[in-house]
Amino acid sequence: MENRAQSLFFISSLANHPERTEVFSTGKDTALLCSGFAVLMLSDDTEFASAVAEYTKPQVIVSSENAIRALSERFGELYQEKHANRMIKDSSSSYSYPEPEYRHLSSPRDFLALFRLLKKESMLPDFYEESEKHALAEEYASKPFPAEAIGIYRDGKLVSAGYTAHESRICADIVGVTTDSAYRRQGLALSVVEALSSSLLAEDSLSFIGLSYSSEESHKLYLKAGFEDAGKLSYLTRASLLP
């Protein structure tokens, strides 16, 4: 089933904390709860999906469009429907690092600068206290490979960056690619994506990397970087559970 194959990609991508993962199964239908946050439905059975969603109350559900539609109707305004296209990078491709001045973000100070950039460009929710941002920066700085973050600097200022999330032994997702509005239309975001791709795929154990996009502009950027479309997935985000 196409939905099963797509969901399996998310399992390998999100289930990087097996000690915090729960499996729900009827023998025929299966769902995976990752770290109490995201439920991955390996089923088109909407009754099963609904039962798991009611029991786990996750922040995010990834499933087939049929299951998403039924859940949306059942829970009404508690859910918002989102769609994203997944893209996969083949490790057989070759890359060269971009010319702009960039560096790997590795210290808590680097990640605080990244958070400030994401906040400035409205890509970071405004629900973190300052102390939480510092704790989060410490956590990101201590992550082992395949966690990566790369930024481009101009005059000592971080102006473009991207990082990975949901890392596992075989794959990683590129997220948070953004450029300061004053420095756009210079190819910086493309350079960040290419640098992240190069760094990640230099590791023999990593099979592929993925990302998602929400605008046609982003789609064109990632295609230019060498990514290929890998289908469409539906998301439901439970707005009432967000911090």
Residue frames as a rotation matrix with the C-alpha (Angstrom) as fourth column:
MET 1
0.576 0.817 0.000 0.00
0.817 -0.576 0.000 0.00
0.000 0.000 -1.000 0.00
GLU 2
0.074 -0.583 0.809 1.40
0.472 -0.694 -0.544 3.41
0.879 0.422 0.224 -0.93
ASN 3
0.627 0.235 0.743 0.43
-0.453 -0.666 0.593 4.90
0.634 -0.708 -0.311 2.42
ARG 4
0.959 -0.282 -0.029 2.30
0.206 0.623 0.754 2.13
-0.195 -0.729 0.656 4.24
ALA 5
0.256 -0.915 0.311 5.51
0.922 0.135 -0.362 2.78
0.289 0.379 0.879 2.28
GLN 6
0.074 -0.191 0.979 5.29
0.066 -0.978 -0.196 6.51
0.995 0.079 -0.059 2.93
SER 7
0.826 0.292 0.483 4.58
-0.438 -0.208 0.875 5.98
0.356 -0.934 -0.043 6.62
LEU 8
0.783 -0.597 -0.177 7.51
0.621 0.728 0.290 3.60
-0.044 -0.337 0.941 6.92
PHE 9
-0.002 -0.773 0.635 9.73
0.563 -0.525 -0.638 6.44
0.827 0.356 0.436 5.79
PHE 10
0.256 0.162 0.953 8.46
-0.522 -0.807 0.277 8.48
0.814 -0.568 -0.122 8.71
ILE 11
0.996 0.043 -0.080 9.04
0.037 0.609 0.792 5.56
0.083 -0.792 0.605 11.07
SER 12
0.333 -0.943 -0.027 12.70
0.914 0.330 -0.235 5.44
0.231 0.054 0.972 10.14
SER 13
-0.207 -0.407 0.890 12.85
0.334 -0.884 -0.327 9.20
0.919 0.230 0.319 10.36
LEU 14
0.190 0.409 0.892 10.93
-0.594 -0.676 0.436 9.88
0.782 -0.613 0.115 13.57
ALA 15
0.955 0.289 -0.072 11.37
-0.131 0.624 0.771 6.77
0.267 -0.726 0.633 15.67
ASN 16
0.115 -0.992 -0.055 14.90
-0.065 0.048 -0.997 7.56
0.991 0.119 -0.058 16.76
HIS 17
-0.557 -0.228 0.799 14.04
-0.802 -0.102 -0.588 7.11
0.216 -0.968 -0.126 20.44
PRO 18
-0.331 0.469 -0.819 12.88
-0.117 0.841 0.529 3.48
0.936 0.271 -0.224 20.67
GLU 19
-0.790 0.017 -0.612 12.68
0.580 0.340 -0.740 3.67
0.196 -0.940 -0.278 24.44
ARG 20
-0.688 0.570 -0.449 10.03
-0.142 -0.713 -0.687 6.38
-0.712 -0.409 0.571 24.02
THR 21
-0.646 0.442 -0.623 8.05
-0.709 -0.045 0.703 4.69
0.283 0.896 0.342 21.26
GLU 22
-0.412 0.597 0.688 4.76
-0.319 0.612 -0.723 2.82
-0.853 -0.518 -0.062 21.70
VAL 23
-0.934 0.125 -0.335 3.23
-0.279 0.329 0.902 0.46
0.223 0.936 -0.273 19.16
PHE 24
-0.222 0.930 0.292 -0.52
-0.579 0.115 -0.807 -0.02
-0.784 -0.348 0.513 18.78
SER 25
-0.792 -0.121 -0.599 -1.61
-0.581 0.451 0.677 -3.01
0.189 0.884 -0.427 16.76
THR 26
0.245 0.892 0.381 -4.67
-0.855 0.384 -0.348 -5.14
-0.456 -0.240 0.857 16.11
GLY 27
-0.052 -0.336 0.941 -2.61
0.202 0.919 0.339 -7.69
-0.978 0.207 0.020 14.19
LYS 28
0.242 0.213 0.946 -3.80
0.961 0.083 -0.265 -6.16
-0.135 0.973 -0.185 10.93
ASP 29
0.650 0.039 0.759 -3.56
0.269 -0.946 -0.182 -2.43
0.710 0.323 -0.625 11.59
THR 30
0.093 -0.740 -0.666 -0.63
0.996 0.075 0.055 -0.69
0.010 -0.669 0.744 13.24
ALA 31
0.783 0.016 0.622 0.17
0.073 -0.995 -0.066 2.76
0.618 0.097 -0.780 14.57
LEU 32
-0.023 -0.880 -0.474 3.37
0.912 0.176 -0.372 4.07
0.411 -0.441 0.798 16.12
LEU 33
0.956 0.275 0.106 3.51
0.193 -0.855 0.482 6.81
0.223 -0.440 -0.870 18.78
CYS 34
0.081 -0.994 0.071 6.92
0.713 0.009 -0.701 8.52
0.696 0.107 0.710 18.77
SER 35
-0.795 -0.577 -0.188 7.98
0.523 -0.494 -0.694 10.22
0.308 -0.650 0.695 21.98
GLY 36
-0.265 0.788 -0.556 4.37
0.787 -0.156 -0.597 11.06
-0.557 -0.596 -0.579 22.87
PHE 37
-0.462 -0.027 -0.887 4.30
-0.206 -0.969 0.137 13.54
-0.863 0.246 0.442 20.01
ALA 38
-0.328 0.258 -0.909 3.66
-0.941 -0.178 0.289 12.08
-0.087 0.950 0.300 16.55
VAL 39
0.056 0.404 0.913 1.42
-0.168 0.905 -0.391 9.16
-0.984 -0.131 0.119 15.62
LEU 40
-0.640 -0.292 -0.711 2.23
-0.753 0.056 0.655 7.38
-0.151 0.955 -0.256 12.37
MET 41
0.254 0.848 0.465 -0.76
-0.573 0.519 -0.634 5.45
-0.779 -0.105 0.618 11.04
LEU 42
-0.855 -0.473 -0.213 0.11
-0.464 0.513 0.722 2.37
-0.232 0.716 -0.658 9.01
SER 43
-0.608 0.738 0.294 -3.53
0.660 0.675 -0.329 1.86
-0.441 -0.006 -0.898 8.24
ASP 44
-0.858 0.449 0.248 -6.42
-0.128 -0.656 0.743 3.16
0.497 0.606 0.621 6.19
ASP 45
-0.183 0.802 -0.569 -8.88
0.800 0.458 0.388 1.88
0.571 -0.385 -0.725 8.79
THR 46
-0.314 0.056 0.948 -10.43
-0.139 -0.990 0.012 5.12
0.939 -0.127 0.319 10.02
GLU 47
0.799 0.600 0.054 -12.03
-0.168 0.136 0.976 3.53
0.578 -0.789 0.209 13.11
PHE 48
0.508 -0.709 -0.489 -8.63
0.849 0.506 0.149 2.23
0.142 -0.491 0.859 14.23
ALA 49
-0.435 -0.692 0.576 -6.99
0.600 -0.700 -0.388 5.60
0.672 0.177 0.719 13.49
SER 50
0.133 0.591 0.796 -9.70
-0.303 -0.740 0.601 7.39
0.944 -0.321 0.081 15.44
ALA 51
0.914 0.213 -0.345 -9.34
0.211 0.476 0.854 5.08
0.346 -0.853 0.390 18.45
VAL 52
0.091 -0.963 -0.252 -5.56
0.977 0.135 -0.165 5.55
0.193 -0.231 0.954 18.56
ALA 53
-0.446 -0.245 0.861 -5.91
0.285 -0.950 -0.123 9.33
0.848 0.191 0.494 18.20
GLU 54
0.523 0.712 0.468 -8.43
-0.293 -0.366 0.883 9.52
0.801 -0.599 0.017 21.04
TYR 55
0.863 -0.192 -0.467 -6.27
0.482 0.594 0.645 7.38
0.153 -0.781 0.605 23.29
THR 56
-0.010 -0.995 -0.101 -2.87
1.000 -0.008 -0.024 8.99
0.023 -0.101 0.995 22.61
LYS 57
0.870 0.406 -0.278 -4.00
0.403 -0.912 -0.071 12.57
-0.283 -0.050 -0.958 21.94
PRO 58
-0.069 -0.978 0.197 -0.86
0.941 0.002 0.339 13.32
-0.332 0.209 0.920 19.88
GLN 59
-0.042 -0.022 -0.999 0.18
-0.060 -0.998 0.025 16.74
-0.997 0.061 0.040 18.64
VAL 60
-0.256 -0.124 -0.959 0.71
-0.931 -0.235 0.279 15.45
-0.260 0.964 -0.055 15.11
ILE 61
0.281 0.337 0.899 -0.80
0.003 0.936 -0.352 12.62
-0.960 0.102 0.262 13.09
VAL 62
-0.473 -0.398 -0.786 0.64
-0.822 -0.122 0.556 11.38
-0.317 0.909 -0.270 9.81
SER 63
-0.286 0.480 0.829 -1.64
0.122 0.877 -0.465 9.14
-0.950 -0.032 -0.309 7.82
SER 64
-0.681 0.152 0.717 -3.48
0.732 0.169 0.660 8.54
-0.021 0.974 -0.226 4.55
GLU 65
-0.907 0.364 0.212 -5.79
-0.295 -0.909 0.295 11.22
0.300 0.205 0.932 3.21
ASN 66
-0.078 0.925 -0.373 -8.83
0.028 0.376 0.926 9.01
0.997 0.062 -0.055 3.88
ALA 67
0.004 0.023 -1.000 -7.94
0.935 0.354 0.012 8.56
0.355 -0.935 -0.020 7.54
ILE 68
-0.896 -0.385 -0.220 -7.08
0.436 -0.857 -0.276 12.26
-0.083 -0.343 0.936 7.90
ARG 69
-0.655 0.709 0.261 -10.43
-0.296 -0.559 0.775 13.27
0.695 0.430 0.576 6.43
ALA 70
0.204 0.757 -0.621 -12.34
0.369 0.529 0.765 10.99
0.907 -0.385 -0.171 8.80
LEU 71
-0.251 -0.375 -0.892 -10.36
0.966 -0.040 -0.255 12.21
0.060 -0.926 0.373 11.82
SER 72
-0.979 -0.118 0.165 -10.89
0.128 -0.991 0.051 15.81
0.157 0.071 0.985 10.81
GLU 73
-0.253 0.963 0.090 -14.65
-0.245 -0.154 0.957 15.26
0.936 0.220 0.275 10.61
ARG 74
0.238 0.354 -0.905 -14.68
0.665 0.619 0.417 13.42
0.708 -0.701 -0.088 13.95
PHE 75
-0.164 -0.423 -0.891 -12.66
0.967 -0.249 -0.060 15.94
-0.196 -0.871 0.450 15.95
GLY 76
0.739 0.613 0.279 -13.76
0.664 -0.734 -0.147 19.07
0.115 0.294 -0.949 14.14
GLU 77
0.827 -0.339 0.449 -12.00
-0.211 -0.926 -0.312 22.25
0.522 0.164 -0.837 15.14
LEU 78
0.769 -0.582 0.265 -9.47
-0.183 0.196 0.963 20.42
-0.613 -0.789 0.044 17.33
TYR 79
0.043 -0.759 0.650 -7.58
0.647 0.517 0.561 19.54
-0.761 0.396 0.513 14.18
GLN 80
0.438 -0.020 -0.899 -6.11
-0.595 -0.756 -0.273 21.45
-0.674 0.655 -0.343 11.30
GLU 81
0.777 -0.121 0.618 -5.31
0.442 0.803 -0.399 19.76
-0.449 0.583 0.677 8.02
LYS 82
0.321 -0.752 -0.576 -1.89
-0.695 -0.600 0.397 20.19
-0.644 0.273 -0.715 6.49
HIS 83
0.955 -0.085 0.284 -0.22
0.249 0.751 -0.611 18.67
-0.161 0.655 0.739 3.47
ALA 84
0.321 -0.906 -0.276 3.44
-0.700 -0.423 0.575 18.32
-0.638 0.009 -0.770 2.66
ASN 85
0.902 -0.145 -0.407 5.37
-0.240 0.614 -0.752 16.71
0.359 0.776 0.518 -0.12
ARG 86
0.662 -0.682 0.310 8.25
-0.094 0.335 0.938 14.56
-0.743 -0.650 0.158 0.95
MET 87
0.757 -0.490 -0.433 11.51
-0.531 -0.074 -0.844 14.59
0.381 0.869 -0.316 -0.93
ILE 88
0.818 -0.495 0.293 14.35
0.174 0.698 0.695 12.08
-0.548 -0.517 0.657 -0.74
LYS 89
0.473 -0.766 -0.436 17.98
-0.879 -0.443 -0.175 12.53
-0.060 0.466 -0.883 -1.59
ASP 90
0.968 -0.165 -0.188 19.83
0.113 0.959 -0.259 9.56
0.223 0.230 0.947 -3.07
SER 91
0.663 -0.749 -0.019 23.24
-0.149 -0.156 0.976 8.94
-0.734 -0.644 -0.215 -1.48
SER 92
0.249 -0.580 0.775 24.71
0.858 0.503 0.101 8.02
-0.448 0.641 0.623 -4.87
SER 93
0.836 0.082 0.543 24.66
0.376 -0.806 -0.458 11.70
0.400 0.587 -0.704 -5.88
SER 94
-0.159 -0.934 -0.320 27.77
0.982 -0.115 -0.150 13.83
0.103 -0.338 0.936 -5.46
TYR 95
0.879 0.470 0.081 27.98
0.444 -0.868 0.221 17.32
0.175 -0.158 -0.972 -4.00
SER 96
-0.328 -0.935 0.138 30.50
0.726 -0.343 -0.596 20.07
0.604 -0.095 0.791 -3.53
TYR 97
-0.085 0.278 -0.957 30.40
0.883 -0.423 -0.202 22.57
-0.461 -0.862 -0.210 -0.72
PRO 98
0.724 0.453 0.520 29.12
0.656 -0.686 -0.316 26.03
0.214 0.570 -0.794 -1.64
GLU 99
-0.147 -0.857 0.494 31.35
0.632 -0.466 -0.620 29.09
0.761 0.221 0.610 -1.95
PRO 100
0.417 0.305 0.856 29.70
-0.294 -0.846 0.445 31.43
0.860 -0.437 -0.264 0.62
GLU 101
-0.692 -0.669 0.272 31.28
-0.422 0.069 -0.904 31.67
0.586 -0.740 -0.330 4.05
TYR 102
0.509 0.859 -0.047 29.48
-0.496 0.338 0.800 29.10
0.704 -0.384 0.598 6.16
ARG 103
-0.684 -0.713 0.154 30.20
-0.584 0.408 -0.702 27.06
0.438 -0.570 -0.695 9.24
HIS 104
-0.234 0.549 -0.802 28.78
0.446 0.794 0.414 24.17
0.864 -0.261 -0.430 11.19
LEU 105
0.102 0.346 0.933 26.72
-0.715 -0.627 0.311 25.41
0.692 -0.698 0.183 14.13
SER 106
-0.059 -0.263 -0.963 27.98
0.274 0.924 -0.269 23.53
0.960 -0.279 0.017 17.15
SER 107
-0.910 -0.324 -0.257 27.83
0.332 -0.203 -0.921 25.68
0.246 -0.924 0.293 20.28
PRO 108
-0.127 0.892 -0.434 24.84
0.932 -0.043 -0.361 26.80
-0.340 -0.451 -0.825 22.38
ARG 109
-0.280 -0.041 -0.959 25.66
-0.004 -0.999 0.044 30.36
-0.960 0.016 0.280 21.28
ASP 110
-0.982 -0.088 -0.167 25.38
-0.169 0.022 0.985 29.28
-0.083 0.996 -0.037 17.63
PHE 111
-0.607 0.794 -0.029 21.96
0.720 0.565 0.402 27.75
0.336 0.224 -0.915 18.22
LEU 112
-0.074 0.555 -0.829 20.69
0.652 -0.602 -0.461 30.78
-0.755 -0.574 -0.317 20.10
ALA 113
-0.625 -0.201 -0.754 21.63
-0.371 -0.774 0.513 32.82
-0.687 0.601 0.409 17.01
LEU 114
-0.946 0.321 -0.031 19.75
0.153 0.532 0.833 30.26
0.284 0.784 -0.553 14.90
PHE 115
-0.294 0.883 -0.366 16.66
0.945 0.211 -0.251 30.55
-0.145 -0.420 -0.896 17.11
ARG 116
-0.229 0.169 -0.959 16.80
0.158 -0.965 -0.208 34.36
-0.960 -0.199 0.195 16.86
LEU 117
-0.890 -0.130 -0.437 16.93
-0.394 -0.261 0.881 34.12
-0.228 0.957 0.181 13.06
LEU 118
-0.759 0.648 -0.068 14.01
0.541 0.685 0.488 31.67
0.362 0.333 -0.870 12.96
LYS 119
-0.147 0.705 -0.693 12.01
0.826 -0.297 -0.478 33.91
-0.543 -0.643 -0.539 15.30
LYS 120
-0.512 -0.122 -0.851 12.78
-0.162 -0.958 0.235 37.03
-0.844 0.258 0.470 13.23
GLU 121
-0.852 0.146 -0.504 11.52
-0.505 0.029 0.863 35.28
0.141 0.989 0.049 10.09
SER 122
-0.020 0.944 0.328 8.40
-0.986 0.035 -0.160 33.97
-0.163 -0.327 0.931 11.88
MET 123
0.112 0.006 -0.994 9.53
-0.485 0.873 -0.049 30.35
0.867 0.487 0.101 11.71
LEU 124
-0.776 -0.347 -0.527 9.76
0.293 0.543 -0.787 29.72
0.559 -0.765 -0.319 15.46
PRO 125
0.294 0.948 -0.124 6.66
0.541 -0.058 0.839 29.59
0.788 -0.314 -0.529 17.68
ASP 126
-0.326 -0.394 0.859 6.65
-0.339 -0.800 -0.495 32.26
0.883 -0.452 0.127 20.35
PHE 127
0.750 0.659 0.055 6.00
-0.286 0.249 0.925 29.98
0.596 -0.710 0.376 23.30
TYR 128
0.270 -0.731 -0.627 9.52
0.758 0.563 -0.330 29.40
0.594 -0.386 0.706 24.61
GLU 129
0.975 -0.120 -0.188 10.71
0.055 -0.685 0.727 31.22
-0.216 -0.719 -0.661 27.70
GLU 130
0.546 -0.830 -0.113 14.26
-0.748 -0.422 -0.512 32.57
0.377 0.364 -0.851 27.49
SER 131
-0.108 -0.590 0.800 15.52
-0.848 0.475 0.235 29.89
-0.519 -0.653 -0.552 29.90
GLU 132
0.528 0.386 0.756 13.91
0.025 0.884 -0.468 27.21
-0.849 0.266 0.457 27.71
LYS 133
0.950 -0.235 -0.204 15.68
-0.251 -0.187 -0.950 28.57
0.185 0.954 -0.237 24.64
HIS 134
0.093 -0.970 0.225 19.01
-0.987 -0.119 -0.106 28.26
0.130 -0.213 -0.969 26.43
ALA 135
-0.052 -0.045 0.998 18.21
-0.480 0.877 0.014 24.69
-0.876 -0.479 -0.067 27.49
LEU 136
0.848 0.417 0.327 17.15
0.100 0.479 -0.872 23.86
-0.521 0.772 0.364 23.94
ALA 137
0.698 -0.665 -0.266 20.36
-0.636 -0.406 -0.656 25.39
0.328 0.627 -0.707 22.57
GLU 138
-0.181 -0.756 0.629 22.40
-0.916 0.362 0.172 23.21
-0.358 -0.546 -0.758 24.94
GLU 139
0.278 0.386 0.880 20.47
-0.121 0.922 -0.367 20.14
-0.953 -0.005 0.303 23.80
TYR 140
0.993 0.112 -0.042 20.98
-0.048 0.055 -0.997 20.86
-0.110 0.992 0.060 20.09
ALA 141
0.412 -0.908 -0.078 24.69
-0.876 -0.371 -0.308 21.56
0.251 0.196 -0.948 20.61
SER 142
-0.293 -0.545 0.786 25.20
-0.788 0.602 0.124 18.18
-0.541 -0.583 -0.606 22.28
LYS 143
0.738 0.642 0.208 23.42
-0.401 0.665 -0.630 16.07
-0.542 0.382 0.748 19.64
PRO 144
-0.288 -0.856 0.430 25.63
-0.039 0.459 0.887 13.49
-0.957 0.238 -0.166 17.91
PHE 145
-0.662 0.038 -0.748 25.76
-0.747 -0.107 0.656 12.91
-0.055 0.993 0.100 14.16
PRO 146
-0.447 -0.140 0.883 23.60
0.883 -0.227 0.411 12.74
0.143 0.964 0.226 12.04
ALA 147
0.655 0.597 -0.464 22.34
0.659 -0.751 -0.036 15.91
-0.370 -0.282 -0.885 13.73
GLU 148
-0.472 -0.795 0.381 23.71
0.881 -0.407 0.241 18.83
-0.037 0.449 0.893 11.73
ALA 149
0.718 0.607 -0.341 23.24
0.536 -0.794 -0.285 22.58
-0.444 0.022 -0.896 11.49
ILE 150
-0.373 -0.825 0.425 24.94
0.918 -0.263 0.297 24.90
-0.133 0.501 0.855 9.02
GLY 151
0.634 0.566 -0.527 24.81
0.508 -0.818 -0.269 28.67
-0.583 -0.097 -0.806 8.79
ILE 152
0.025 -0.581 0.813 26.10
0.882 -0.370 -0.292 31.39
0.470 0.725 0.504 6.48
TYR 153
0.279 -0.036 -0.960 27.53
0.743 -0.624 0.240 34.53
-0.608 -0.780 -0.148 8.04
ARG 154
0.212 -0.244 0.946 27.92
0.671 -0.668 -0.322 38.06
0.711 0.703 0.022 6.74
ASP 155
-0.173 -0.393 0.903 29.94
-0.324 -0.843 -0.429 40.53
0.930 -0.367 0.018 8.82
GLY 156
-0.943 -0.324 0.075 29.76
-0.192 0.344 -0.919 38.17
0.272 -0.881 -0.386 11.78
LYS 157
-0.349 0.903 0.251 25.97
-0.802 -0.149 -0.579 37.89
-0.485 -0.404 0.775 11.59
LEU 158
-0.763 0.197 0.616 24.07
0.316 0.945 0.089 34.65
-0.564 0.263 -0.783 10.94
VAL 159
-0.510 0.545 -0.665 21.98
-0.719 -0.695 -0.018 35.45
-0.472 0.469 0.747 7.84
SER 160
0.281 0.607 -0.743 20.97
-0.845 0.523 0.108 32.02
0.455 0.598 0.660 6.51
ALA 161
-0.668 -0.503 0.548 20.78
-0.722 0.616 -0.315 28.59
-0.180 -0.606 -0.775 8.11
GLY 162
0.362 0.759 -0.541 19.24
-0.699 0.605 0.380 25.13
0.616 0.241 0.750 8.17
TYR 163
-0.542 -0.523 0.657 19.41
-0.828 0.465 -0.313 22.13
-0.141 -0.714 -0.686 10.45
THR 164
-0.564 0.307 -0.767 18.22
-0.195 0.852 0.485 18.56
0.802 0.423 -0.421 10.79
ALA 165
-0.242 0.541 0.805 15.52
-0.953 0.025 -0.303 16.93
-0.184 -0.841 0.510 12.89
HIS 166
0.728 0.611 0.310 14.20
-0.580 0.791 -0.195 13.42
-0.364 -0.037 0.931 13.48
GLU 167
-0.036 -0.846 -0.532 17.65
-0.949 0.196 -0.248 11.95
0.314 0.496 -0.810 12.93
SER 168
0.833 0.174 0.525 18.20
-0.359 0.892 0.274 8.19
-0.420 -0.417 0.806 12.95
ARG 169
0.038 -0.887 0.460 20.93
0.051 0.461 0.886 5.76
-0.998 -0.010 0.062 11.94
ILE 170
-0.320 -0.154 0.935 19.84
0.824 0.441 0.355 5.73
-0.467 0.884 -0.014 8.30
CYS 171
-0.068 0.351 0.934 18.23
0.790 -0.552 0.265 9.09
0.609 0.756 -0.240 7.59
ALA 172
-0.562 -0.034 -0.827 17.73
0.609 -0.693 -0.386 12.68
-0.559 -0.720 0.410 8.66
ASP 173
0.413 0.757 0.506 15.30
0.908 -0.385 -0.165 15.45
0.069 0.528 -0.847 7.78
ILE 174
-0.795 -0.576 0.187 16.42
0.574 -0.816 -0.071 18.94
0.194 0.051 0.980 6.80
VAL 175
0.351 0.923 -0.158 14.22
0.921 -0.311 0.234 21.56
0.167 -0.227 -0.959 8.48
GLY 176
0.599 0.005 -0.801 14.21
0.508 -0.775 0.375 25.24
-0.619 -0.632 -0.466 9.37
VAL 177
-0.382 -0.732 0.565 15.91
0.919 -0.232 0.320 26.47
-0.103 0.641 0.761 6.19
THR 178
0.746 0.654 -0.125 15.59
0.646 -0.757 -0.101 30.23
-0.161 -0.006 -0.987 6.33
THR 179
-0.378 -0.823 0.425 17.35
0.867 -0.475 -0.149 33.41
0.325 0.312 0.893 5.25
ASP 180
-0.376 0.166 -0.912 17.20
0.482 -0.805 -0.345 36.87
-0.791 -0.569 0.223 6.78
SER 181
0.569 0.751 0.336 14.77
0.681 -0.201 -0.704 38.90
-0.461 0.629 -0.626 4.64
ALA 182
0.706 -0.347 -0.617 17.48
-0.401 -0.914 0.055 41.52
-0.584 0.209 -0.785 4.04
TYR 183
-0.357 -0.932 -0.059 19.77
-0.672 0.212 0.709 38.92
-0.649 0.293 -0.702 2.42
ARG 184
0.220 0.515 0.829 17.38
0.205 0.806 -0.555 37.00
-0.954 0.292 0.072 0.19
ARG 185
0.980 0.200 -0.005 17.63
0.008 -0.062 -0.998 36.43
-0.200 0.978 -0.063 -3.59
GLN 186
0.302 -0.939 -0.162 21.35
-0.952 -0.305 -0.007 35.68
-0.043 0.156 -0.987 -3.26
GLY 187
0.329 -0.125 -0.936 21.23
-0.387 0.886 -0.254 31.88
0.861 0.446 0.244 -3.39
LEU 188
-0.469 -0.592 0.656 22.06
-0.819 0.014 -0.573 31.53
0.330 -0.806 -0.491 0.30
ALA 189
0.271 0.644 0.716 19.27
-0.815 0.549 -0.185 29.07
-0.512 -0.533 0.674 1.16
LEU 190
0.902 0.007 -0.431 20.34
-0.309 0.708 -0.635 26.85
0.301 0.706 0.641 -1.75
SER 191
-0.050 -0.998 -0.046 23.92
-0.502 0.065 -0.862 26.96
0.863 -0.020 -0.504 -0.49
VAL 192
-0.306 0.011 0.952 22.75
-0.941 0.147 -0.304 25.92
-0.143 -0.989 -0.034 2.99
VAL 193
0.713 0.647 0.271 20.76
-0.580 0.761 -0.291 22.97
-0.395 0.050 0.917 1.64
GLU 194
0.716 -0.499 -0.489 23.67
-0.237 0.484 -0.842 21.83
0.657 0.719 0.228 -0.54
ALA 195
-0.306 -0.874 0.377 26.12
-0.699 -0.062 -0.713 22.12
0.647 -0.482 -0.592 2.36
LEU 196
-0.016 0.395 0.918 23.86
-0.892 0.409 -0.191 20.13
-0.451 -0.823 0.346 4.67
SER 197
0.912 0.382 -0.151 23.36
-0.404 0.764 -0.503 17.50
-0.077 0.520 0.851 1.98
SER 198
0.337 -0.874 -0.351 27.10
-0.400 0.205 -0.893 17.21
0.852 0.441 -0.280 1.38
SER 199
-0.441 -0.538 0.718 27.88
-0.852 0.000 -0.524 16.85
0.282 -0.843 -0.459 5.06
LEU 200
0.236 0.647 0.725 25.14
-0.803 0.550 -0.229 14.32
-0.547 -0.529 0.649 5.73
LEU 201
0.957 0.238 -0.163 25.80
-0.287 0.733 -0.616 12.12
-0.027 0.637 0.771 2.72
ALA 202
0.079 -0.987 -0.143 29.53
-0.756 0.034 -0.653 12.00
0.649 0.160 -0.744 3.44
GLU 203
-0.344 -0.106 0.933 28.60
-0.831 0.496 -0.250 9.57
-0.437 -0.862 -0.259 6.22
ASP 204
-0.855 -0.101 -0.509 28.53
-0.404 0.744 0.531 6.00
0.325 0.660 -0.677 4.88
SER 205
-0.870 0.491 -0.046 25.77
0.423 0.694 -0.583 4.81
-0.255 -0.526 -0.811 7.23
LEU 206
-0.311 0.792 -0.525 23.23
-0.233 -0.599 -0.766 7.41
-0.921 -0.116 0.371 6.10
SER 207
-0.423 0.216 0.880 21.01
0.742 0.640 0.199 6.07
-0.520 0.737 -0.431 3.31
PHE 208
-0.244 0.390 0.888 18.97
0.728 -0.531 0.433 9.15
0.641 0.752 -0.154 2.48
ILE 209
-0.848 0.091 -0.522 17.83
0.323 -0.692 -0.645 12.51
-0.420 -0.716 0.558 3.71
GLY 210
-0.215 0.866 0.453 14.41
0.914 0.014 0.406 14.10
0.345 0.501 -0.794 3.34
LEU 211
-0.927 0.071 -0.369 12.57
0.110 -0.888 -0.446 17.35
-0.360 -0.454 0.815 3.73
SER 212
-0.048 0.952 0.302 9.14
0.975 0.111 -0.194 18.82
-0.218 0.285 -0.933 3.15
TYR 213
-0.963 -0.261 0.068 7.94
0.270 -0.930 0.248 22.08
-0.002 0.258 0.966 1.70
SER 214
-0.175 0.940 -0.294 4.86
0.700 -0.091 -0.708 24.29
-0.692 -0.329 -0.642 1.88
SER 215
0.451 0.311 -0.836 5.39
-0.284 -0.838 -0.465 26.71
-0.846 0.448 -0.290 -1.00
GLU 216
0.931 -0.078 0.357 6.19
0.358 0.388 -0.849 26.44
-0.072 0.918 0.389 -4.70
GLU 217
0.649 -0.741 0.174 9.21
-0.631 -0.652 -0.420 28.68
0.425 0.162 -0.891 -4.16
SER 218
0.113 -0.584 0.804 10.65
-0.817 0.406 0.410 26.17
-0.566 -0.703 -0.431 -1.68
HIS 219
0.698 0.225 0.680 9.77
0.114 0.903 -0.415 23.31
-0.707 0.367 0.604 -4.04
LYS 220
0.932 -0.355 0.072 11.81
0.004 -0.191 -0.982 24.89
0.362 0.915 -0.177 -6.85
LEU 221
0.355 -0.830 0.430 14.71
-0.924 -0.381 0.026 25.48
0.142 -0.407 -0.902 -4.47
TYR 222
0.143 -0.279 0.950 14.88
-0.553 0.773 0.311 21.84
-0.821 -0.570 -0.044 -3.38
LEU 223
0.875 0.147 0.461 14.51
0.286 0.611 -0.738 20.52
-0.391 0.778 0.493 -6.92
LYS 224
0.772 -0.634 0.048 17.41
-0.391 -0.533 -0.750 22.76
0.501 0.560 -0.660 -7.91
ALA 225
0.118 -0.732 0.671 19.44
-0.974 0.048 0.223 21.25
-0.195 -0.680 -0.707 -5.05
GLY 226
-0.629 -0.420 -0.655 18.89
-0.643 0.754 0.134 17.80
0.438 0.505 -0.744 -6.57
PHE 227
-0.684 0.458 0.568 16.02
-0.301 0.532 -0.791 16.44
-0.665 -0.712 -0.226 -4.48
GLU 228
-0.837 0.480 -0.263 13.23
-0.100 0.338 0.936 14.38
0.538 0.810 -0.235 -6.03
ASP 229
-0.139 0.881 0.453 9.55
-0.962 -0.229 0.150 14.32
0.236 -0.415 0.879 -5.16
ALA 230
-0.937 -0.186 -0.294 8.58
-0.107 0.959 -0.262 11.25
0.331 -0.214 -0.919 -3.15
GLY 231
-0.350 0.898 -0.266 4.82
0.676 0.439 0.592 11.67
0.648 0.027 -0.761 -2.87
LYS 232
-0.322 0.404 0.856 2.32
-0.441 -0.865 0.242 13.46
0.838 -0.299 0.456 -0.69
LEU 233
-0.605 0.141 -0.784 1.49
0.682 0.601 -0.418 12.98
0.412 -0.787 -0.459 2.97
SER 234
0.215 0.754 0.620 -1.32
0.043 -0.642 0.766 14.45
0.976 -0.138 -0.170 5.05
TYR 235
-0.825 -0.484 -0.291 -0.86
0.354 -0.042 -0.934 15.92
0.440 -0.874 0.206 8.51
LEU 236
0.496 0.845 0.201 -3.27
0.314 -0.390 0.866 16.77
0.810 -0.366 -0.458 11.27
THR 237
-0.708 -0.705 0.043 -2.02
0.258 -0.314 -0.914 19.05
0.658 -0.635 0.404 14.01
ARG 238
0.211 0.807 -0.551 -4.01
0.867 0.106 0.487 19.17
0.452 -0.581 -0.677 17.21
ALA 239
-0.127 -0.306 0.943 -3.96
0.118 -0.949 -0.292 22.87
0.985 0.074 0.157 17.85
SER 240
0.713 0.510 0.481 -5.44
-0.379 -0.298 0.876 22.60
0.590 -0.807 -0.019 21.35
LEU 241
0.881 -0.410 -0.234 -2.43
0.462 0.644 0.610 20.55
-0.099 -0.646 0.757 22.51
LEU 242
0.189 -0.862 0.471 0.26
0.566 -0.296 -0.770 22.88
0.803 0.412 0.432 21.27
PRO 243
-0.278 -0.364 -0.889 2.18
0.957 -0.182 -0.225 24.64
-0.080 -0.913 0.399 24.09
